[in-house]
Amino acid sequence: MSKKKATTRIILLLLITNIATFTISNLLPIPLNKKVIISKDEYEQLATVYKKYSKAMTIEESIKKNFLKDVNDERLMDGQLKGMLESLKDPYSTYMSKSEFDDFMEHTKGVYGGIGVIVSPGEDNLITVVSPIEDTPGEKAGLKTGDKIIKIDGEEFTADKMDAAVKVMKGKPGTEVNLTILRKDKDGKSNNIDLKIKREEIRLKTVKAEMLEDKIGYIKITSFDDLTYKDFKKEFDILAKDGAQGIILDLRNNPGGLLDVSADIADEFLGEGTIVYTEDKNGEREYLKSDKKKTDLPLVMLVNEGSASASEILAGAVKDTERGVLVGTKTFGKGIVQRIVKLPDGSGYKMTVSEYFTPKGTNIHNIGIKPDVEVKLPEEVQITGPENLKEDVQLKKGIEIMKDTMNKK
């Protein structure tokens, strides 16, 4: 007899006998003449456990006995666990099967097959594009920040099924996926747009850098994964060696990623102090701090509505400490932290466990961070960065501010 069944039998016997002391002869691997003494408190605890789980046990047994089709035990258990996390009504908390967890973790490694788009659950329960990743099929097909993905290969998906939707969008490089997106035009009218996108192997190059005019170093970070800090440090050191007199850090359409990687980059600029702190439901705080070692180069940071999560941690730290100047538009507004847990069988879950605060104690969830200098990018401008400096008014403004700062030194 399995331990699980034995435990169930013990609970049932306790309820039936209604006594606090009895003999169990064959339920556990103990001598037949050994008595197990159960106290009244233990009895009440076991009775409570039975009451709590008896409904689920009854339904499970009924499904296995009466459901018309074959039942997969693993899938049945996955469904129970998914339902538990879904009951929290938090779109960022979810249970993942082994395959789903493996797919999820791929994003932190920087390589996967798909279309290259970062999505988030919207308040309208629609899957919302935070940003297409630069130079990926999603960006080339014309996906934009704010688009709502409502169908994938003809099947409707909503934000509460976002993990399943992401799994469908991913796939073998060279294959195609069809998206139906909902997009508002400049007059506020919603339109459905169908896009056919060919998947590619997405090897995220999250850091790009080059020297601009007047020895202004430009670094663009598209997301924060395992390799981002190493790549950032390499590019930053090259710019410094080449004589950079200031740094423009471009976080536009950066959806975030690993918090500790964002903190490592912040540490390069801030000097000694708090980068960010988190607070859980019990009021317990955890601080991420920077040390004394930092660069003194002037800093301008570019942000927009696609800058989210870990990007906002970096932006909030720079703004609160007045270490640099933020230029662009208000950020996305994700100020909560998820814990990712891998279970022994390879499945796992992520769950919102805390909210984070900027050094001055500001929580930006559903609010975002306002830049120091607001500059809106014209809607018709699709390409940003040095290659389109003529139309990228946000970068042009950043360069203007940097030149003024450098001239005052």
Secondary structure as GFF3:
##gff-version 3
##sequence-region A 1 409
A	DSSP	alpha_helix	3	17	.	.	.	ID=ss1
A	DSSP	alpha_helix	40	66	.	.	.	ID=ss2
A	DSSP	alpha_helix	73	86	.	.	.	ID=ss3
A	DSSP	beta_strand	94	96	.	.	.	ID=ss4
A	DSSP	alpha_helix	98	109	.	.	.	ID=ss5
A	DSSP	beta_strand	111	114	.	.	.	ID=ss6
A	DSSP	beta_strand	117	121	.	.	.	ID=ss7
A	DSSP	beta_strand	127	132	.	.	.	ID=ss8
A	DSSP	alpha_helix	137	141	.	.	.	ID=ss9
A	DSSP	beta_strand	148	152	.	.	.	ID=ss10
A	DSSP	beta_strand	155	156	.	.	.	ID=ss11
A	DSSP	three_ten_helix	159	161	.	.	.	ID=ss12
A	DSSP	alpha_helix	162	169	.	.	.	ID=ss13
A	DSSP	beta_strand	176	184	.	.	.	ID=ss14
A	DSSP	beta_strand	190	198	.	.	.	ID=ss15
A	DSSP	beta_strand	200	203	.	.	.	ID=ss16
A	DSSP	beta_strand	207	212	.	.	.	ID=ss17
A	DSSP	three_ten_helix	213	215	.	.	.	ID=ss18
A	DSSP	beta_strand	216	221	.	.	.	ID=ss19
A	DSSP	alpha_helix	228	241	.	.	.	ID=ss20
A	DSSP	beta_strand	246	250	.	.	.	ID=ss21
A	DSSP	alpha_helix	259	270	.	.	.	ID=ss22
A	DSSP	beta_strand	273	279	.	.	.	ID=ss23
A	DSSP	beta_strand	285	290	.	.	.	ID=ss24
A	DSSP	beta_strand	299	303	.	.	.	ID=ss25
A	DSSP	alpha_helix	310	320	.	.	.	ID=ss26
A	DSSP	beta_strand	325	328	.	.	.	ID=ss27
A	DSSP	beta_strand	336	342	.	.	.	ID=ss28
A	DSSP	beta_strand	348	357	.	.	.	ID=ss29
A	DSSP	beta_strand	373	374	.	.	.	ID=ss30
A	DSSP	three_ten_helix	386	388	.	.	.	ID=ss31
A	DSSP	alpha_helix	393	408	.	.	.	ID=ss32
###
